[in-house]
Amino acid sequence: MKAAILILAGILLQIHALPASAFETVKRPILYPNAHYSAMGRDAALTDIEDCWRVARETGASETGEGQLSEEAASDAASVAAAGAAAAAVLGRDPHRAAVAGAAAGGAASLAAGGVSRSDPPPVFRGIVERCLFEKGYEVAGWE
């Protein structure tokens, strides 16, 4: 149990030390340089992207899919807990302690990894942003 707490504390300290930009987890739209983009310029296009992002948020759409991240962490924690308990039983150790330690480490590691990787926004949020940009005259080439 003490080892699981130390592992969890170490992971949390590493997360805390990351710059805030590391937690920008959602990809952003990349615009095709069509006639409208060329006429407006890069700065105006970035302002329009932010405006469309705000519009999507105001509709209630989730930009990060937070529920999905926590579900994945819970699933990872359960898997590691089961593996830890099985290994402990085979090795003659306390399976309950191994399961708790495995769940804490697996869940924390999953949350940490999910918190620093960049992913596509959920389809509804992405669709609202793309539609908003299209209505302004832009073409979305992709997401990065």
Secondary structure, 3 states (H helix, E strand, C coil): CHHHHHHHHHHHHHHHHCCHHHHCCECCEEECCCHHHHHHCHHHHHHHHHHHHHHHHHCCCCCCCHHHHHHHHHHHHHHHHHHHHHHHHHHCCCHHHHHHHHHHHHHHHHHHHHHHCCECCCHHHHHHHHHHHHHHCCCEEEEC
